[in-house]
Amino acid sequence: MPTEQLNYWFPLLTDNSPFLFAVLDPDHNYLVVNNRYCEVSGLEREELVGRNDKDILGQAFYDSLSLITSEHSMVSLSKAKWC
């Protein structure tokens, strides 16, 4: 899906949700986030988009997620498009 379409449809579908939604590129940089993600993170959308999830989540948290996914044979974070 082209970025323009993603930027149009994503907020329409997710901004009233109580759940956190984020779309990341293959390098784990945020492409879009919903309102709830901003509320929980305490950051504005403009502060999140373009940044890497390691910068937002912190290295220790990121490493713990990598450990969990590898121990349970789940989808690796390098292939995940969500958070």
C-alpha positions in Angstrom: 0.0 0.0 0.0 1.5 3.4 -1.0 2.3 5.7 1.9 -0.3 8.2 0.8 -3.1 5.6 1.1 -1.7 4.4 4.4 -1.7 7.9 5.8 -5.3 8.4 4.7 -6.9 5.1 5.7 -4.9 4.2 8.9 -6.3 7.1 11.0 -9.8 6.5 9.8 -9.6 2.8 10.8 -7.7 3.1 14.1 -7.9 6.5 15.7 -11.0 5.7 17.8 -9.7 2.4 18.9 -8.7 1.8 22.5 -5.8 -0.4 21.2 -2.4 0.8 20.2 -1.6 0.5 16.5 1.7 1.3 14.7 3.0 0.4 11.3 6.8 0.1 11.0 9.0 -0.3 7.9 11.4 -3.2 7.6 14.1 -1.2 9.5 11.7 -0.7 12.4 11.0 3.0 11.7 7.5 4.2 12.5 5.4 5.0 9.4 2.1 5.7 11.2 0.7 5.4 14.7 -2.8 5.9 16.0 -4.0 8.3 18.7 -3.9 5.8 21.5 -0.3 5.0 20.7 0.5 8.7 21.1 -1.4 8.9 24.3 0.3 5.9 25.9 3.8 6.9 24.7 3.3 10.5 25.7 4.7 11.7 22.4 3.1 13.5 19.5 2.6 11.7 16.2 5.3 13.9 14.6 7.7 12.8 17.3 7.2 9.1 16.6 6.9 8.9 12.8 10.3 8.3 11.2 12.0 7.3 14.5 13.2 3.7 15.2 11.3 1.6 17.7 14.6 1.1 19.7 14.6 4.8 20.3 11.0 4.8 21.5 10.9 1.5 23.4 14.5 1.5 24.7 17.2 -1.1 24.0 16.4 -3.2 27.1 12.7 -3.6 26.3 13.5 -4.3 22.6 16.0 -7.0 23.7 13.5 -8.6 26.0 11.0 -8.8 23.1 13.6 -10.4 20.8 14.4 -12.9 23.5 10.7 -13.8 24.0 10.1 -14.2 20.3 13.1 -16.4 19.7 12.4 -18.6 22.8 8.8 -19.3 21.6 9.5 -19.6 17.9 7.2 -16.7 17.2 7.6 -14.2 14.4 10.9 -12.4 14.7 10.8 -8.7 15.3 12.7 -8.2 12.0 9.6 -9.5 10.2 7.0 -7.8 12.4 5.1 -4.9 11.0 3.3 -4.1 14.2 4.2 -3.3 17.8 
